[in-house]
Amino acid sequence: MSYTEVPGARVPIRMWTDPATVEGEALQQLRNISGLPWLHGLAVMPDVHLGKGATVGSVIAMKDAVCPAAVGVDIGCGMSAVKTSLTARDLPDDLGRLRSRIEQLIPVGRGLHTDPVDPRSLRDLTATGWEDFWGRFDQVAPEVKWRRERAMQQMGTLGAGNHFVEFCLDTTDSVWLMLHSGSRNIGKELADHHMGVARSLSHNQGLVDRDLAVFLAKTPEMDAYRQDLFWAQEYAKRNRAVMMALFQDVVRGEFPRAEVAFDQVISCHHNYVSEERYDGVDLLVTRKGAIRAGSGDLGIIPGSMGTGSYIVRGLGNADSFNSASHGAGRKMSRTAAKRKFTVKDLEEQTRGVECRKDSGVVDEIPGAYKSIDKVMAQQQDLVAVVAKLKQVVCVKG
């Protein structure tokens, strides 16, 4: 489908789904965003749903301004995936040991590494740029600098919620490795700090929703935010790279006779800010729950833990600001999912997947998410499918 234009306060909202299916609170969030005086355009992906601060699945293009809540607290959250030389024929009947080995090597939940991972120890990780990266931590907000040790120990860790590590098969029975994570606690603390600063600024006092407070170009507050934002986005990308290299080591160890080879890793953010140009105007484009889908860009759009995911190639649709959805998107809150579903439901909906099947992850049950296949059908003018994956192992925090 192409987009539907929904009236907004200042600019129309381009929506890649039926507006009638979008929850009322999310629509109100979008209308609040559309009223911001700095807004150039607003595109909404088919996985749209209510978010904290700003709507998940929104692509917000602003001139000379950026809204930190529109990035979210998990700055740089995104996906990585890589195709391997393994096939379904190489897999054992019981994948429990593989799942255990992943969980042993990659800390999940609030876990962290006892000692920071040495990038030079990982065969599949480019060990360049790390000294400069950590050197720039000295320039982040003073209120967060004391978290350096924790940030170093959390580099290469998963987190909780909807973050995951998966071992997947595509429709040709080739094995893929895939994972989803972001900037961990350091990204959250930087985000919380800057959102607090933005809410205190005088030009934001009259906003309908104070969560939509912005920083303006050529101000010290904007400069400080951009510095910390881009550092945290790099942290998230490096975090995924370390995890993927650890994952690749696990796979080599579990399949020694196969002499496993790996293709180039695909990686994409879906909570971030990018400097881009549209309609002849230089803009700051914020994607919260959306990936860049410029012409030829490879991306990853995951479903829920029992359904499947897609590797895609962007079609470069400027109407969406070269964007596509970041996943299936929730259709009910975590609280509602816990009320509605049981562990037995989780077991049923994840049959055939080696994963946690306990009350701690009931809120991540597939039934709490939209249909990934329907979401993909609504954005055929945004991306082309490269591969469809189905997980056989899913690790969650």
Stockholm file with secondary structure:
# STOCKHOLM 1.0

chainA/1-397         MSYTEVPGARVPIRMWTDPATVEGEALQQLRNISGLPWLHGLAVMPDVHLGKGATVGSVIAMKDAVCPAAVGVDIGCGMSAVKTSLTARDLPDDLGRLRSRIEQLIPVGRGLHTDPVDPRSLRDLTATGWEDFWGRFDQVAPEVKWRRERAMQQMGTLGAGNHFVEFCLDTTDSVWLMLHSGSRNIGKELADHHMGVARSLSHNQGLVDRDLAVFLAKTPEMDAYRQDLFWAQEYAKRNRAVMMALFQDVVRGEFPRAEVAFDQVISCHHNYVSEERYDGVDLLVTRKGAIRAGSGDLGIIPGSMGTGSYIVRGLGNADSFNSASHGAGRKMSRTAAKRKFTVKDLEEQTRGVECRKDSGVVDEIPGAYKSIDKVMAQQQDLVAVVAKLKQVVCVKG
#=GR chainA/1-397 SS CCCEEECCSSSCEEESSCGGGSCHHHHHHHHHHHTCTTEEEEEEEEEEECCSSSCEEEEEEESSEECGGGTCSSTTCEEEEEEEEEEGGGSCSCCHHHHHHHHHHSCCTTCCCSSCCCGGGCTTSCCCSHHHHHHGGGGSCGGGGGGHHHHHHHTTCCCSTTCEEEEEEETTSEEEEEEEECCHHHHHHHHHHHHHHHHHSGGGTTCSSGGGCCEETTSHHHHHHHHHHHHHHHHHHHHHHHHHHHHHHHHHHHCGGGCCCBCCCEEEESEEEEEEEETTEEEEEEEESEEECCTTCEEEEECCTTTCEEEEEECCCGGGTSEEESSSCBSSCHHHHHHHCCHHHHHHHTTTCEECCSGGGGGGCGGGBCCHHHHHHTTTTTEEEEEEEEEEEEEEC
#=GC SS_cons         CCCEEECCSSSCEEESSCGGGSCHHHHHHHHHHHTCTTEEEEEEEEEEECCSSSCEEEEEEESSEECGGGTCSSTTCEEEEEEEEEEGGGSCSCCHHHHHHHHHHSCCTTCCCSSCCCGGGCTTSCCCSHHHHHHGGGGSCGGGGGGHHHHHHHTTCCCSTTCEEEEEEETTSEEEEEEEECCHHHHHHHHHHHHHHHHHSGGGTTCSSGGGCCEETTSHHHHHHHHHHHHHHHHHHHHHHHHHHHHHHHHHHHCGGGCCCBCCCEEEESEEEEEEEETTEEEEEEEESEEECCTTCEEEEECCTTTCEEEEEECCCGGGTSEEESSSCBSSCHHHHHHHCCHHHHHHHTTTCEECCSGGGGGGCGGGBCCHHHHHHTTTTTEEEEEEEEEEEEEEC
//
